[in-house]
Amino acid sequence: MTDYNAIAEAYIAAWNETDATARKALVEAAFTSGVTYRDPIMQGDGHGGIDALIQGVHSQFPGFHFKLKGKADGFGDHIRFSWGLGPDGAEAVIEGSDFATLEGGRLSGITGFLDKVPG
């Protein structure tokens, strides 16, 4: 049985890691080597592309962290979950929901939707 919440938590852990070496290991564990990521404002392919996206978010929003909103949901090789991004102890500034496909328990294709963005 697939633990969808553990997969979403691994995704969030990778996005929250600021140390490049530690993040590389988390990205490799959570995402397939051929992963694709698409949302309305950015896209990336492969481990290097995902790492670049994460580094970009950390550069644009220093000190912000991702948090899961609720529990992940899934069936078969599909998963969906929602998240918030903001400073610790404060309301999320940005919120989104991601839908992804899985391959061998790792994320292989992510489509992100932005549910709340600053004006």
VOTOR-429634 format. One record per residue: residue number from 1; x, y, z of N, C-alpha, C in turn. Coordinates in steps of 0.001 Angstrom, whole numbers. Atoms other than C-alpha are relative to their C-alpha. Example, Ala and Ser with C-alpha at 12.3 -4.5 7.8 and 13.67 -1.06 7.14 Angstrom:
<lumlums>
lumlum pos:1	nu:890	nv:-1190	nw:0	cau:12300	cav:-4500	caw:7800	cu:900	cv:1200	cw:0
lumlum pos:2	nu:-820	nv:-1190	nw:-60	cau:13670	cav:-1060	caw:7140	cu:-770	cv:1090	cw:730
</lumlums>
This chain:
<lumlums>
lumlum pos:1	nu:841	nv:-1184	nw:0	cau:0	cav:0	caw:0	cu:887	cv:1249	cw:0
lumlum pos:2	nu:-770	nv:-1226	nw:131	cau:1290	cav:3445	caw:-918	cu:-317	cv:964	cw:1141
lumlum pos:3	nu:170	nv:-988	nw:-1063	cau:1834	cav:5932	caw:1913	cu:103	cv:1390	cw:-637
lumlum pos:4	nu:23	nv:-1275	nw:720	cau:772	cav:9111	caw:113	cu:471	cv:1161	cw:875
lumlum pos:5	nu:-423	nv:-1082	nw:-884	cau:1348	cav:11302	caw:3151	cu:1526	cv:27	cw:132
lumlum pos:6	nu:-1463	nv:61	nw:-86	cau:4969	cav:10106	caw:3450	cu:639	cv:561	cw:-1273
lumlum pos:7	nu:-516	nv:-529	nw:1266	cau:5523	cav:10941	caw:-228	cu:-105	cv:1523	cw:-11
lumlum pos:8	nu:173	nv:-1460	nw:-58	cau:4099	cav:14453	caw:254	cu:958	cv:621	cw:1010
lumlum pos:9	nu:-932	nv:-519	nw:-1005	cau:6208	cav:14928	caw:3391	cu:1428	cv:19	cw:-531
lumlum pos:10	nu:-1334	nv:20	nw:606	cau:9348	cav:13918	caw:1459	cu:153	cv:1147	cw:-993
lumlum pos:11	nu:23	nv:-1128	nw:943	cau:8421	cav:16483	caw:-1203	cu:217	cv:1316	cw:744
lumlum pos:12	nu:-107	nv:-1225	nw:-801	cau:7996	cav:19219	caw:1425	cu:1394	cv:110	cw:618
lumlum pos:13	nu:-1341	nv:-21	nw:-597	cau:11278	cav:18240	caw:3127	cu:1040	cv:459	cw:-1021
lumlum pos:14	nu:-943	nv:-422	nw:1047	cau:13151	cav:18642	caw:-164	cu:-128	cv:1498	cw:-260
lumlum pos:15	nu:220	nv:-1426	nw:263	cau:11581	cav:22063	caw:-777	cu:460	cv:875	cw:1169
lumlum pos:16	nu:-404	nv:-793	nw:-1164	cau:12468	cav:23202	caw:2754	cu:1507	cv:-10	cw:255
lumlum pos:17	nu:-1432	nv:127	nw:-287	cau:16129	cav:22170	caw:2683	cu:806	cv:1115	cw:-676
lumlum pos:18	nu:-816	nv:-1103	nw:529	cau:18511	cav:25121	caw:2271	cu:1435	cv:-417	cw:-300
lumlum pos:19	nu:-1357	nv:475	nw:259	cau:21779	cav:23165	caw:2348	cu:16	cv:-799	cw:-1303
lumlum pos:20	nu:-2	nv:603	nw:1338	cau:22609	cav:22192	caw:-1254	cu:342	cv:-1491	cw:31
lumlum pos:21	nu:-399	nv:1404	nw:-53	cau:24309	cav:18897	caw:-363	cu:-1112	cv:-857	cw:593
lumlum pos:22	nu:1105	nv:736	nw:-623	cau:21531	cav:17734	caw:1949	cu:-1212	cv:-28	cw:-929
lumlum pos:23	nu:1155	nv:-74	nw:908	cau:18899	cav:18891	caw:-565	cu:160	cv:-967	cw:-1165
lumlum pos:24	nu:-240	nv:914	nw:1128	cau:20502	cav:16876	caw:-3369	cu:-461	cv:-1409	cw:362
lumlum pos:25	nu:407	nv:1336	nw:-437	cau:19984	cav:13667	caw:-1383	cu:-1518	cv:-105	cw:142
lumlum pos:26	nu:1457	nv:4	nw:-162	cau:16380	cav:14599	caw:-548	cu:-708	cv:13	cw:-1352
lumlum pos:27	nu:585	nv:-57	nw:1350	cau:15604	cav:15445	caw:-4194	cu:117	cv:-1367	cw:-673
lumlum pos:28	nu:-184	nv:1315	nw:620	cau:17068	cav:12155	caw:-5388	cu:-904	cv:-1056	cw:619
lumlum pos:29	nu:869	nv:973	nw:-674	cau:15022	cav:10237	caw:-2805	cu:-1480	cv:213	cw:-334
lumlum pos:30	nu:1422	nv:-311	nw:184	cau:11704	cav:12005	caw:-3491	cu:-449	cv:-12	cw:-1459
lumlum pos:31	nu:356	nv:-183	nw:1405	cau:11817	cav:12460	caw:-7292	cu:746	cv:-987	cw:-899
lumlum pos:32	nu:-688	nv:823	nw:997	cau:12592	cav:10178	caw:-10238	cu:992	cv:875	cw:-764
lumlum pos:33	nu:-1006	nv:-774	nw:741	cau:15564	cav:11213	caw:-12378	cu:-617	cv:751	cw:-1178
lumlum pos:34	nu:659	nv:-639	nw:1131	cau:13198	cav:12102	caw:-15234	cu:-1183	cv:867	cw:385
lumlum pos:35	nu:1130	nv:-777	nw:-507	cau:10813	cav:14169	caw:-13097	cu:-226	cv:1275	cw:-820
lumlum pos:36	nu:378	nv:-1290	nw:586	cau:8934	cav:17107	caw:-14625	cu:-851	cv:748	cw:1011
lumlum pos:37	nu:781	nv:-856	nw:-891	cau:7491	cav:20028	caw:-12675	cu:-518	cv:1174	cw:-821
lumlum pos:38	nu:606	nv:-1131	nw:695	cau:5077	cav:22622	caw:-14069	cu:-1001	cv:670	cw:932
lumlum pos:39	nu:1058	nv:-786	nw:-626	cau:3084	cav:25399	caw:-12408	cu:-152	cv:1277	cw:-824
lumlum pos:40	nu:239	nv:-1166	nw:851	cau:1775	cav:28724	caw:-13743	cu:1192	cv:947	cw:-167
lumlum pos:41	nu:-1098	nv:-967	nw:119	cau:5056	cav:30573	caw:-13125	cu:1382	cv:-621	cw:-152
lumlum pos:42	nu:-1320	nv:595	nw:158	cau:7902	cav:28049	caw:-13253	cu:-97	cv:-1454	cw:-424
lumlum pos:43	nu:-70	nv:1392	nw:413	cau:9002	cav:24710	caw:-14610	cu:1432	cv:-499	cw:131
lumlum pos:44	nu:-1320	nv:595	nw:-106	cau:11890	cav:22313	caw:-14176	cu:-55	cv:-1475	cw:-335
lumlum pos:45	nu:-92	nv:1408	nw:392	cau:13032	cav:18923	caw:-15404	cu:1220	cv:-642	cw:638
lumlum pos:46	nu:-1095	nv:746	nw:-591	cau:15187	cav:16290	caw:-13743	cu:376	cv:519	cw:1373
lumlum pos:47	nu:-433	nv:-396	nw:-1340	cau:16895	cav:16488	caw:-10399	cu:595	cv:1396	cw:12
lumlum pos:48	nu:-607	nv:-1331	nw:66	cau:18906	cav:19540	caw:-11464	cu:-1033	cv:1102	cw:-155
lumlum pos:49	nu:1056	nv:-992	nw:198	cau:15782	cav:21376	caw:-12601	cu:-802	cv:228	cw:1268
lumlum pos:50	nu:727	nv:-128	nw:-1266	cau:13953	cav:20653	caw:-9345	cu:853	cv:764	cw:1005
lumlum pos:51	nu:-897	nv:-694	nw:-928	cau:16988	cav:21769	caw:-7332	cu:63	cv:1491	cw:-314
lumlum pos:52	nu:-46	nv:-1417	nw:383	cau:17157	cav:25025	caw:-9293	cu:-1281	cv:723	cw:408
lumlum pos:53	nu:1266	nv:-610	nw:-416	cau:13461	cav:25708	caw:-8615	cu:-3	cv:243	cw:1507
lumlum pos:54	nu:-21	nv:-126	nw:-1452	cau:13919	cav:25082	caw:-4907	cu:945	cv:1128	cw:419
lumlum pos:55	nu:-955	nv:-1061	nw:-320	cau:17007	cav:27314	caw:-4766	cu:-594	cv:1369	cw:-329
lumlum pos:56	nu:646	nv:-1256	nw:373	cau:15041	cav:30041	caw:-6567	cu:-1028	cv:452	cw:1020
lumlum pos:57	nu:994	nv:-341	nw:-1024	cau:12233	cav:29904	caw:-3997	cu:703	cv:482	cw:1265
lumlum pos:58	nu:-736	nv:-430	nw:-1193	cau:14750	cav:30134	caw:-1144	cu:622	cv:1377	cw:-191
lumlum pos:59	nu:-577	nv:-1325	nw:279	cau:16400	cav:33136	caw:-2820	cu:-1063	cv:1089	cw:47
lumlum pos:60	nu:1082	nv:-986	nw:56	cau:13077	cav:34907	caw:-3363	cu:-710	cv:165	cw:1344
lumlum pos:61	nu:731	nv:-18	nw:-1270	cau:11570	cav:34021	caw:36	cu:882	cv:-534	cw:1125
lumlum pos:62	nu:-895	nv:503	nw:-1049	cau:14435	cav:33686	caw:2546	cu:-729	cv:-133	cw:1334
lumlum pos:63	nu:605	nv:237	nw:-1306	cau:13359	cav:32196	caw:5857	cu:-1413	cv:-563	cw:-51
lumlum pos:64	nu:1334	nv:576	nw:119	cau:10025	cav:30915	caw:4488	cu:117	cv:-1528	cw:-37
lumlum pos:65	nu:39	nv:1457	nw:5	cau:9038	cav:27264	caw:4884	cu:-1336	cv:-489	cw:-549
lumlum pos:66	nu:1205	nv:668	nw:473	cau:6550	cav:24957	caw:3221	cu:-564	cv:-860	cw:1113
lumlum pos:67	nu:695	nv:881	nw:-929	cau:3957	cav:23124	caw:5315	cu:-1152	cv:-651	cw:-739
lumlum pos:68	nu:1162	nv:687	nw:564	cau:1447	cav:20506	caw:4267	cu:-1268	cv:549	cw:632
lumlum pos:69	nu:1328	nv:-368	nw:-504	cau:-2174	cav:21565	caw:4610	cu:-840	cv:-1271	cw:-56
lumlum pos:70	nu:775	nv:1233	nw:-27	cau:-4096	cav:18524	caw:5719	cu:855	cv:-1190	cw:-389
lumlum pos:71	nu:-688	nv:1225	nw:386	cau:-3214	cav:15066	caw:4496	cu:-40	cv:-172	cw:-1511
lumlum pos:72	nu:-32	nv:324	nw:1426	cau:-2224	cav:13893	caw:1051	cu:-1073	cv:-1033	cw:-308
lumlum pos:73	nu:1026	nv:920	nw:468	cau:-4781	cav:11961	caw:-958	cu:518	cv:-632	cw:-1285
lumlum pos:74	nu:-458	nv:622	nw:1231	cau:-4154	cav:9476	caw:-3708	cu:-694	cv:-1298	cw:-292
lumlum pos:75	nu:410	nv:1339	nw:394	cau:-5026	cav:6355	caw:-5599	cu:911	cv:-447	cw:-1130
lumlum pos:76	nu:-896	nv:521	nw:1024	cau:-2873	cav:4115	caw:-7730	cu:1298	cv:796	cw:-28
lumlum pos:77	nu:-1240	nv:-765	nw:146	cau:25	cav:6130	caw:-9097	cu:-262	cv:1503	cw:-104
lumlum pos:78	nu:346	nv:-1427	nw:-5	cau:-1625	cav:9542	caw:-8509	cu:-99	cv:502	cw:1444
lumlum pos:79	nu:35	nv:-611	nw:-1320	cau:-1320	cav:11881	caw:-5528	cu:-369	cv:1469	cw:-133
lumlum pos:80	nu:268	nv:-1441	nw:-59	cau:-2661	cav:15301	caw:-4588	cu:146	cv:441	cw:1450
lumlum pos:81	nu:-178	nv:-560	nw:-1337	cau:-1862	cav:17531	caw:-1649	cu:74	cv:1510	cw:-115
lumlum pos:82	nu:-45	nv:-1460	nw:-49	cau:-2013	cav:21164	caw:-600	cu:1063	cv:432	cw:992
lumlum pos:83	nu:-1094	nv:-509	nw:-813	cau:666	cav:23290	caw:1001	cu:-126	cv:1503	cw:180
lumlum pos:84	nu:-104	nv:-1436	nw:-225	cau:1355	cav:26742	caw:2390	cu:1471	cv:359	cw:119
lumlum pos:85	nu:-1370	nv:-499	nw:-89	cau:4544	cav:28817	caw:2198	cu:-16	cv:1327	cw:733
lumlum pos:86	nu:-68	nv:-1241	nw:-757	cau:5383	cav:31474	caw:4752	cu:1023	cv:-97	cw:1105
lumlum pos:87	nu:-929	nv:31	nw:-1125	cau:7496	cav:32432	caw:7732	cu:-541	cv:-884	cw:1126
lumlum pos:88	nu:427	nv:829	nw:-1127	cau:7434	cav:30139	caw:10760	cu:-864	cv:809	cw:958
lumlum pos:89	nu:866	nv:-623	nw:-983	cau:4630	cav:30963	caw:13170	cu:-948	cv:1035	cw:-558
lumlum pos:90	nu:887	nv:-985	nw:627	cau:2747	cav:33119	caw:10682	cu:-851	cv:-677	cw:-1068
lumlum pos:91	nu:864	nv:513	nw:1059	cau:-20	cav:32605	caw:8149	cu:775	cv:-111	cw:-1304
lumlum pos:92	nu:-649	nv:190	nw:1296	cau:1087	cav:31286	caw:4766	cu:-281	cv:1190	cw:-912
lumlum pos:93	nu:118	nv:-1095	nw:956	cau:1702	cav:34020	caw:2208	cu:-453	cv:-536	cw:-1358
lumlum pos:94	nu:343	nv:663	nw:1253	cau:1369	cav:31620	caw:-718	cu:-537	cv:-1379	cw:342
lumlum pos:95	nu:552	nv:1339	nw:-186	cau:-759	cav:28476	caw:-900	cu:-212	cv:-627	cw:-1364
lumlum pos:96	nu:199	nv:692	nw:1261	cau:-1057	cav:25837	caw:-3562	cu:-442	cv:-1426	cw:214
lumlum pos:97	nu:368	nv:1413	nw:20	cau:-2210	cav:22372	caw:-4466	cu:743	cv:-641	cw:-1158
lumlum pos:98	nu:-753	nv:703	nw:1028	cau:-158	cav:19867	caw:-6405	cu:-650	cv:-1343	cw:-286
lumlum pos:99	nu:447	nv:1302	nw:468	cau:-1223	cav:16868	caw:-8414	cu:1213	cv:-644	cw:-648
lumlum pos:100	nu:-1199	nv:628	nw:529	cau:1445	cav:14338	caw:-9287	cu:-234	cv:-1459	cw:-345
lumlum pos:101	nu:-51	nv:1416	nw:298	cau:2114	cav:10964	caw:-10804	cu:1227	cv:-581	cw:695
lumlum pos:102	nu:-1058	nv:700	nw:-718	cau:4293	cav:8412	caw:-9077	cu:568	cv:-1121	cw:-857
lumlum pos:103	nu:-662	nv:1129	nw:631	cau:6780	cav:5876	caw:-10302	cu:899	cv:-626	cw:1057
lumlum pos:104	nu:-801	nv:668	nw:-1024	cau:8172	cav:3368	caw:-7837	cu:11	cv:727	cw:1331
lumlum pos:105	nu:102	nv:-716	nw:-1262	cau:6986	cav:5473	caw:-4897	cu:644	cv:1369	cw:14
lumlum pos:106	nu:-601	nv:-1332	nw:93	cau:8743	cav:8614	caw:-6140	cu:-796	cv:842	cw:-994
lumlum pos:107	nu:728	nv:-937	nw:868	cau:7305	cav:11689	caw:-7826	cu:654	cv:45	cw:-1380
lumlum pos:108	nu:-534	nv:-5	nw:1364	cau:7666	cav:11587	caw:-11614	cu:-530	cv:1153	cw:-843
lumlum pos:109	nu:564	nv:-1132	nw:729	cau:5434	cav:14408	caw:-12845	cu:-900	cv:800	cw:914
lumlum pos:110	nu:762	nv:-844	nw:-926	cau:4093	cav:17327	caw:-10802	cu:-606	cv:1159	cw:-772
lumlum pos:111	nu:680	nv:-1185	nw:507	cau:1524	cav:19890	caw:-11843	cu:-470	cv:785	cw:1212
lumlum pos:112	nu:326	nv:-828	nw:-1147	cau:1194	cav:22737	caw:-9370	cu:-1040	cv:1052	cw:-335
lumlum pos:113	nu:1028	nv:-1036	nw:127	cau:-1748	cav:25082	caw:-8889	cu:197	cv:984	cw:1155
lumlum pos:114	nu:-134	nv:-1035	nw:-1033	cau:-1443	cav:28375	caw:-6992	cu:-1373	cv:435	cw:441
lumlum pos:115	nu:1314	nv:-295	nw:-542	cau:-4456	cav:28850	caw:-4741	cu:-67	cv:1381	cw:642
lumlum pos:116	nu:-61	nv:-1315	nw:-664	cau:-3327	cav:32036	caw:-2949	cu:1363	cv:587	cw:-286
lumlum pos:117	nu:-1254	nv:-696	nw:267	cau:-674	cav:34510	caw:-4071	cu:-148	cv:1445	cw:452
lumlum pos:118	nu:86	nv:-1397	nw:-433	cau:187	cav:37976	caw:-2775	cu:-451	cv:896	cw:-1145
lumlum pos:119	nu:495	nv:-952	nw:992	cau:-1454	cav:40907	caw:-4568	cu:1101	cv:745	cw:-602
</lumlums>
